[in-house]
Amino acid sequence: MKISNKDLDLKEGIEREWIISNGIGGYASQTILGINTRKYHGLLVAPLDAPSRRHVILSKVDESITYKDSGVEKILYSNMCRNYISEGFKNLESFEKVYNPIFKYDIDGIKIKKQICMVHRKNIVCITYEIKNTDKDIKMKITPILNFRDFHCINSDHNYDLNQKIVGNKVKVIIDKNGMYPVYMFLKQGKYIKHENDTFKNIYYIEEEKRGFYPEENLAVPGRYEIDIKKNETKKLNFICSMEENIEEIDGFKVIKNEKDRLEKIVQDSKLLIEKDKLSKEEKEKNEINRDLVINSDLFVTYRPKFSLYTIIAGFPWFLDWGRDALISFEGITLVTKRFDLAKEILLMFTRDIKYGLVPNGYSGYDSRPLYNSVDSSLLLFEQVQKYINYTNDYKFIKNNFYHILKNIIKMFCKGINIDNSNIYVDTDGLVVCGTDKTQLTWMDAKIGDFAVTPRSGKVVEINSLWYNALKITENLAKEFKDSETEEKLNAFSKKVKNSFRNKFYNKDKKCLYDVIGDDRVRPNQLFAISLTNPVISVNTDKAMEILNIVTKELKTRYGISTLSKKEKEYCGVYEGDSFRRDMTYHQGITWPWLTDIYVSAFKNVIKGQKNKESILKLSEEYDKYIKNMKKIYKNALYNDAAIRKYV
C-alpha cells in the first residue's frame, strides 16, 4: 500500500494510522503524516513487564535539514498543537507500508527515505535514513522526543528532570523518577548535542479530545544528533532507541531485512498466495489482500516470557490478551495461515489458568493477573479445539492436553460457578443460566459503574448455542477416544438441551430467536444457533432460514453486521464522543467486523442444509454479493482504519 502526498489533505492524513508490533506487547504507531494524534501514539511503546505495563518511551523523532551556506532550515517533522501545526508533511512525497512504514521526503531535490522497524521480541526500535543530497552541503538534525508514562495516561508532570550519561554518540537517559528503566539512544554518525531543560510544550492529541479526555501534555527533548552531508553525497543513518543497553552493534537496515524475511516466510508458509507465472488483475489483488492480512494478523501474535507461551493480543493499542477475542480470532490467525505449532501454544496458553471451569477472559495490563469475567470464553474453546482437529487431524494432541479439560468445564457448568458473582449454572431444562443485573459476562459487556448498558443475565442465545455445541463436540471426542460412558451421557443430555432451546428461544411473533429469554430485541447473537460446528437449530429447517433472513434484513449494513436492529428504540449507529456516550452505544447498533465470520458461517451451513434448489440458488447469490462487498470494505480497512472507525 502506497499513498502519495498529492492524494491527501491534512484532515485525511491525520485520520490514517499505521502500527507495527514487537511480538511482546510493544508497538510503534502514528498517523501516516508522522503526527501523533493520540496519547497511545509513539515510536517505542514498550511493555515493562512483557506484555503488560506498556509505557510510551520514544514519543517521536523530529528531523530537519539546514543549508550550511545560508542557515535556512527545512523541516521534515509535523507536530500538532492546539492552534498550530508544523508543516513538514508538505515535504512528504509518499507513505507506504507492506512490512514496515516507509516515509519518502523531497526537499528541493534532496531525497530522504525513512523507515521504522522494531526488533522482534525486544523493546528496541530502529529508524533508518537514506539521504541522497544532490543540492548543497547540509546538516541533518535528528531530535528524539521522549516521554515515560503508562500509555493510558497523560503525563500530568509537565517538568522533566533528565539525567543523561553520554559516551560518544551513545546516550543513557534516566527519565523515570527512580531510575529503574533507563532509555538508551545511539546514532553512530555525526555528533550528539545535549539539551538543557528542553521541553516540547503542549503537544495536542486531537483524537483524545474527541474521546472526552484531556488532550495536551509536555514532552522531554534530551538532545539532538547533527550529521554533515556534502553535496552529491549519499548517506545512510541508523538511529536506535531501546530499553536495553547493548545497542551499538544493531544495524537497523539488517533489522528491517530480517523482519521482512520473517514475515515473508509466514506468508509463504500460509500457502494463501496464488503461484503462477502470469496472474490476472483479480488474482494479483487477491494475493495482495491475503499477503496483507497475514502480515497484519502477525501484529497480534505476542509472546508471554513468564509463561513461555504465545498468546493473541485482543486489539492495539488498547488491549492485552483476552480469552474471548483470542479464541474468536484463533482460526484466522493460526489455522488458515497453517501456523499449527502456534495454534497449539495459543490453546495451551488459554487453558493454563482455568479456574472452576472458566477460561480467563483476559489478563490484567498491570500485573498479568488472570480475570474471569466471561461465560463464553470457556465455551468458545470447544469450537476452536474442533477447528484445530479439522485442519490437522491431530487427535493425539487434543487427547493428551484438552479432553479432560473439556469434560471438566462441562462438569463445572453443571455444578455451578460463582466467581465474582458470575452465577453460572445449568437449569433443570439443560440450558445455561448466567450473570446478574450487575454483571456483564457476554461479549456485549459495556458497563458504567454498576450500570449494565446491555443487561443480558439469564438464558442467553449465543451462550446456549455454544453450550449445545460444546456437548456435541465432547460427545464426538468421547466416541473417538472410545469413552462410551461419557459419549452416552452427553448424547442424551445434548438432545435435552436442543429440545429446550427450540421450545424456549423461538420467537413466533418476530420469527427469529430471543436474544435472552424474555428479551425480543433483534440482535446478531442468534446467528450462533446456526453457525457453529453443531448448530442447535437444524440448518435444513424454516427456522434457520428465518434467522438468516431477519439478520440480513434488519442487521446487515455495508460495513458488516450491526449489533441491534434500527427498529429498536435504543439503536445508535455511530460510535463517537466521550467515554459515557461511547459505552452507551457500544453494542446498540454499532457494526462489529468479527460478526461477519459468524454470518458467513451461518450462510454456509444453511446453504448446505437446504434441499430446495431455488432457496439454495438465492442464498448463494446473496452470499456471493455479500462476500464481494466485504472484501472491498476490509481491503480499504487495512489501509484506512479511520474510514470505518466510527462505525466499528
N, C-alpha and C positions, 0 to 999 in steps of 0.2 A: 504494500500500500504506500503510495507516494502522493503527497499533496503539494501543489505549487502555491507559493505565497500569493500569486496573482489570482488564485481561485478562492482566496479567503479574505474576509474583512475581520476587524478586530473582534467583533462580537462572536462570530463563528469560531474564530481561532481559540478564544478562551473557553469555549464550550467543548472543544475536542481535547481529550486527555489520553495520555499513554501511561503504561505501567509495565515494569519488569520486576521479577522477584528473585531472591537468592536461595530459595529452597529450604530456608529455616525460619520463615515467617517475616523476614525483612523484605523491603522493596524500595524501588525508586519510582517516582511518579511526578508528573507536571502536566501542564497543557502543552499542546504542540508548538506554542509560541515561546515556551520557556518561562511562562508567567505562573507563579504559584497563586491559585485562587481558593485553596482550601488549607485548613490547618493540618490536613493529612498529607499535603504535598511535601516532597523533599527528595534529594538525590541519594541520601542514605538514611532510611528509616530502619533502625536496627533493633532487633529483639535483644534485650539484656539477659534474658533467660529463655533462650530459643525454645519455642516460637513466641513466647509471651513477653510482656513488658516492653512493647515496642515504643521506641523513642525517636523523635526527629533529631538527627545529629547534624548532617550537612543539609541545610535548607536549600541552597542553590549555589551556583558559581556564576559570577559576572565577569564577562570578558570585554575587552576593548583593545583597539589599536591606536597608537599615537604616531603621527608622522614626525620624524626627527627634525626635518628641516623647518617645519612651521609650528610644531607643537599642537597641531589640530588633532583632536581626539574623535574617533568614530566608535560607537558602541555596538556591541552585539546583543547585550542583555536587555531584558524588558522586565520592569517591576511595576506593580500597581500600588499606588497609594490612593487615599480617598478622592483626592482632587487632582491626581497627576498620574500619568503612565509614561514611563521612559520608552522610547520608540525604537529600540534596537531591532524589534521584529520586522521593521521596514527593510532591514538589510538581509532578512531571511529569504533565501531563494527557494528552498523546499524543505519539507519534513517527510521522512519516510520511516517505516518500521515493518520489518518482517521478523527479524530475530531481536534486534536492539534498535533503539531510537537513533536516527541519524539526522542531524541538522546541517544544512549547507547554506553558507552565507557568501554574499558577493558584495565587497566594498570597493568601489572604484576599480574593479578588475582583480582585486585580491580575493582569492578563493580560499575559504576556510570550511573544512569538513570536521564536524564534531560528533563523536559517538559516545554513548553512555552504556556501560555494561557492569553487571555485578559478578563477583566471583562466587561460583556455585558453592553453597553451604558455608559461606563465610561472610562476616559483616564488613565487606570491602567493596567499594565502588571505584571503577576506573573510568576516567574521562579522557579520551584521546582527541588530539587535534592534528590535522594535516593542513598546513598553510602553504599555499603557492603564491608567493609575492612577486608580482610582475610590475609593480609600480615604483615605490621609493623605499628607502630604508625606514623601517618601522620598529616600534617597540610594542610588544603584545603584553597586556596585563591580564592575569588570571587571578580573580579575587574570590576565595571561598568565603561563604557566609554561613555561620554556624548557629546552632541552637542546642538546647538539651532539655527536652521535656517529653512527658507522655504524649503520644500523638493524639489523644482525645482532648487534650487541654490546650489552652492558650497560656503562654508564659506571662504571668502577672508581674514577675520581677523584671522591670524594664532595664535594669542595670546588670552588666556582666563584669565580673571581676576575674579576668582571664589570667592564667599563669602559663607562660609559654617557655618551653625549653627548645632552643634552636641549635641543631648541629648540621652545618652546611645548609642544605635545602630540605632537610627532614625536620619537621616541627611536631613537637608533642604539646598538645593544648589541654590544660585542665579547665573544664568549663562547668562540670557539676560541682556542687558545694563540698563534697567530701573527698573528691579526687579518686573515687573508685573506678571511674570509667573514662580514662584519658582518650583523647581523639588524636590520631596520627595523620599527618599530611606529608606528601612528598611529590616533588617535581624535579627531575634531575637537572634539566637545563635552566639557564638564567640565574636569577637571584631572588631570594625571599626577603621581603622588607616588612618588618614588624610594624603594626599599627598600635598606637596607644589610645585606649579608651574610645575606640571607634565603634559606633552603633548605627545600624540601619534602622531608622526610626519610622514607626507607624506603617509597616507593610500591611496591606489591606487584602483580606480574604473575602472576596465578594460572595462566594458560594456559602460561606458560613453565615453571613448576614441574612441571606435568603432563607437559611435554615433556622434563623432565630437565635444565633449565637453571637457572642462578642467577636468582632471580625479583625481586630488590629493587635499587633504586637511588635516589639523591637527585637532585632537580631544582632548577633555579635559578628564583627568584622575583624578577625585577628591580624590580618596582614594581606600581602599580595605577592604574587610571583611576577617578575618582569623578565621578558625574553627578547633579545635583539634579533631581528630578522632582516637581512640585507635584501636589496633589490635583486630580483631574479633568483632568489634562494627559495628552496622548498624545505620546510622543517616539519618534523614530527615531534609532538609533545605528548607526555603521558602523566596526567595528574592522578594521584591516588589519595583517597581518604578512607580511613579504616579505624576499626575498634581494636585491631591487632597491631602489634608493634613492628614486626619484621616485614616491612613493605618495600624496602629499597630495590629488591630484585624482581618485583612484579612488573611484568610487561603488559600493559593494557591491550596492546594490539594482539598479543598471544591469547589473552583472556577472551577477547572478542572472537577470535578464531575458534578457541576451544568450546565456547558456548554455542557458536553456530554449528560446530561439528556434533556436539551433544544433541542439540535439538534436531538437526538433520537426521541423525541416526534414529531418534524416536519416530520421526515422520516416516522414514523408510521402513522401519520395522512394523509400523502400523498396517502396511500393505493397502493403504487407502488411496494411493496415487495411481492413476492410470498410466501404465508404462507402454508407450508406443513411440515409434519414430515420428509420426505426424499426428497431432491432436487437433480436433475440431475446436472452434471457439468455445463451444459449450463444455467440452472435455477439459480445456485449459482452465476455464473458470471453476469447474468442479475441483480440479487439482489444487487450485489456489485457495478455495474455500476450505477444503479438507486439510491442507497444509497449515493454514492459519488457525483452524480450530484445534488441531493437535498441539501446535506451539502454544497457543493461548491457554489450553487446558493444563499444560505443564506448569503454568504460573501457580496453580493451586496445590500442586503436589509438594508437601512440606515434610521435612524430617524432624522428628522429636528426639533429640540426643539422649534425654533421660530414659526414654523407653526403648531406644534403638529401633524404632519403627517409623514408617512413613504414615502420614495422615493426609487429609484433604482440607484445606482452608475453605471456610464457608463463603467468604467473599472479601475481596480487597476493596478499600483499605480497612474497613471497619472490623471485620470478624476474625475469630480464630476458627479452630475446627469444631464443627457441630455434627453430632451423630446423624441427625435427620438429613442435613444438607449433603454430608459426605456419602450417605447411602443412596440418596436420590441421584447424585451425580456419578456414582460408582461405575455404572456400566459404560457411560460415555468416556470417562477419563481413563479407565483401566482395561476394560474388556474390548470395546470397539477398537481401541488402539493396540490391542494384543500385548498389553503390559501385565502379563499374568502373575509374575512374581510380585509386582507392586500390588496387584489385587489381593494377593494372599496377605500382604502386610497390612493393608487397609482393614481387611476383615479381622485380623488378629488385634489390630490397634483398638477397634471399637468393641471388642469383647473382653479386653484385659481388665476393665474396671466395671463390669456388670455387677449391679447391686440389687439383690432381691428380684432379679429378673428384668431389671431396667438397664438398657444400654444408655450410657451417658449421652445427654443431648448436646454436651459440649464440655469444654474445659475453660476455666477462668483465665482471662487475659492477664491476670496479675500474679497468680500463684499456681496455675495449672491444675487447680483442684477440679475433679470431675463434678458435673452438675447433672441433676436428674429431673429436670422439669419438662419431661416429654413422655407421652404414652406411645407415640408412633415409631420412635427410633427402634425399639426392640422388634416391632412387627415388620418394619422395613428390612430388617436384617434377613428375614426368611426369604424374601423375594430376591435379594442380591445373592444369597447363597445359591438359590436356584439358577440365577443368571450365570453365576460362575460355573456351575455344572454344565449349563447349556453350551458355554463357549469352550470348556476344557475337558469335560467328561471326567474330571478329577474327583471321583467319589472318595478316594482314599484320604485326601487332604481334609475333606469335609467330615468324614467318619472319625478321623483321629483328633480333629480340633473343634468341631462345631455341633456334631449330632447331640451330644449330651447337653450342650448349652441350649440348643433349640428346645429340647424336651423340658429342660428346667424352666425356661421362660414360660412355656405353656403351663407348667405346674404352678409357677408363682402367680400368674394371672388368675388362675382358678382359685388359688389360696387367698389372694387379695394382697395388694401392695398399697402402703400408705406413707411413702417417703414424702416429706414436705407437703403433707395434706393432699397427696395425689388421688387418693380414694379410688384406686383401680381394683375392680373385681368383676367376676363373671356372674351374671344374674341366673336365675333358675331357668330362663329360656335359652341359655347358652350364649347370650350376647354380652359384650364387654360394656361395662359402665365405667366412666372415668370423670374425675375432677369435681370441683365445687363451684359456686358462683364467684369465688375469688381466685381460682386457679386457671391458668391457660396452658394446657398440655398438648394441644394440637398445633399444627403449623400456623393456624390463624391465631397468633399468640399476643397481639398488641394489648398492652396494659398500661394504664396511667394510675400510678399508685396502687390502690386496691380495686380500682375500677377496670373490669374486663370489657374491652371495646366490643369484642365479638364473643360473648359467653357461649361456650359450646360444651358445657358439662352434661353428662348423661350418656345416652347411647348415640354415638356419632357415626355417621355413614362411612367415612373412609377407614375409621378405626375398626369397625366390624367387618368391612370388606377385607382389610388386611388380616384380621383375626381368622376369618374363614380360610384365606389363602395360606396363612401360617399352619393351620391344622392340616390342610391337604398336602402341603409340601413336606411336612414332617411325617405324615402318613406314608407318602411315597418313598421317603428315605427309609422309613422303617421296613417297607417291603423290600427295598434294595438291599438293606443290611440284615434281612431275614429276622427282624424283630417282630414276630407275628402278634404278640400280645399288645404292643403299642399300636401296631397297624390296625387291629380290630377295634380298639378303644377309640382311636381317632377317627376311624371311618364312621362309626356310629355317632360320635359327637359332632362331626362336621355336617352330617345330614340334619341333625337337630338345629344347628346354627343356621344353615341355609334355609330351612323351612321357616324359622323365626324371623330371619331377615326379610324374606319375601313377604311375609304376612304383616310385618310391623313397619317396614321402611317405605313401602309403596304408597305414594300419594295419589289417590284416584282422581282428585279434583284437577291437579296440575299435570297429571300423567308423567310423573317423574319420581324421584326419591326425596324423602325428607333429608335435610342436612343434618339435623339432630331430631330424634323423635320428638315431635311437638313444635318443631321449627320448620315451616314450609317455604322459607326463602330459597330462591333458586341460586345455588352455588355450584362450583365445578367439582366439589369433593365427591359427588355421586359418580363421577367417571371411574373412580377406583373400583366400583362394583362390576365394571365390565372391561377393565383394562389390565388386570393382573394375570399372572400365570394361570390361576384358578379363579375365574370370575364367579362371584357369589350369585349374580343374576345370569342365567344361561344366555349366551350370546345369540342363540337362534330363536329367541322369543321376541314378542312385540314389545315387552318392557325394555329390552336392550335398545331397540330402535327408538323408543320414546325418550330414553335418557340421552342418547346421542342427538336426537332431533332438538330437544329443548336446550341443550348446551349450545348446539350450533346456532339455533335461532336467537337465544337470549344472551349468550355469553361470548360468542366468537366475535373478536374485533380484528382489524387489520394487523394488529400487533401481537395477537395471540388470544389467550382465554382470560376473560375477566373474572374477578372474584365474586361479583354479585350482579344480578340482573338489573338493568336500568329501570325495570318496573317497580323495584323495591324503593321505599322512601329513603332508606339510608344510603342509597347509591351515590358515590362520588368517583368520577373517572380520572381525576387529576391528583397527583401526589406532589404536594409542594407546601411551603410555609414553615412555621416554627414546629418544634417537636410535638406540641399538643395537636396541632392541626394534622400533621403527618400521621401520628399514631391513630387519630380518629378516622383516617381514610385508608389505612394500610391494607385492609382486606375488605373494603367496602366498594369495590368496583375497579380497583387498580388491576392492570394486566400483569401477570407474572409469567415470565418466559418458560419456567420449568413445567408449567401445566401443559405446554404444547406436547411434551412427551407422553403424558397421561392421555391426552386427547387422541394423539396419533395411535397409541397402543389400543385404545378403545375402538378406533376406526378399523384397525387391522383385525382385531378379534371379531367384531361384528360382521365385517365383510366375509371372513372365513366361516362364520356361523350361519349366515343367512342362506337359505335354499332357493329363494325366489330370484331368478336371474335378473329380472328388472330391478329389483332392490339392490342387488349386488352391483349392477352397472351404474346406477345412480350414485350409490355410496362411493364407488371407485372414482367416478368423475369429480365428486365433491372433494374427496381425499387428495387427488392429484392437484386440483386447483389450490387447495389449502397449502400443500407442501411447497408448491411453486412459489406462492406468495411469501411463505415463511422463510424460504431460502433467501429471497430478496431482502426481507426485513433483517434477518440475522447477519447476512453479509454486511449490510450497512451498519448494523450494531457493533460489529467487530471494529469498525473504523470510526464510528461516530456515536459514542455512548450517549452523548447529550441528546441525540435525535429521539431516543426513546426513554431517556432518564425519567422524565416526569410522568410517564405512563407505566413505569415498571416498579 
